[in-house]
Amino acid sequence: MNNNRTATLNDVSQDPRFYGGLNNKGDFVTQSMICVPLRTRKGFLGVFYALNKESSIFTERDEKILDIISGTIAVSLENARLYGELKDHVHALEREKRLLLHQVRAEAGFKEIIGSSAPMRRMFELMEKVLDTTTTVLIQGETGTGKELIAKVIHFNGPLKKQTFYR
């Protein structure tokens, strides 16, 4: 098949282009077939085959319908491929973000605070937001939860680190 045009084989038994192995799937015997190229703007993706086990032939109308369908299929396949690539890039960026956040936390003195649960990650994010500001921060929590440790990390890694830390 020329990958630029639809090929219609109305009697596959008389056409050398037909691969007889297609008939090895159960009791299906192909009488005629139509092969439609799957193309997108980026190029040729493959071929869409329609097999007919009846003795009827494919018409010009059938070719037009399958040409239209093949365009939709080709775009869908291309979109699925692009979605997969985009998903891979997103995962790579998420891994890189986690690595960079880990490095920033290590450099910012967050290594003194242990925790990886969702609330702890949220706390780290909040700490990073106020770290470079001179704003007053109110830290609340139960006794023994590490409020003073968080205050020290914020103070000694912020713009006021050279000033006295008051408890």
JOBEL-V985951 format. One record per pair of residues at least 6 apart in sequence whose C-alpha atoms are under 6 Angstrom apart, sorted by the first residue. I is the first residue (numbers start at 0). J is the second residue. If there is no record, write none. Layout:
[[I:J] [I:J]]
//
This chain:
[[2:36] [5:34] [5:35] [6:33] [6:34] [7:33] [8:31] [8:32] [9:31] [9:56] [10:30] [10:31] [11:17] [11:30] [11:31] [22:28] [28:52] [29:51] [29:52] [30:51] [30:52] [30:54] [31:51] [32:49] [32:50] [32:51] [33:48] [33:49] [34:47] [34:48] [35:46] [35:47] [36:46] [37:44] [37:45] [37:46] [37:69] [37:73] [38:44] [38:73] [107:156] [130:153] [130:157] [131:157] [154:160]]
//
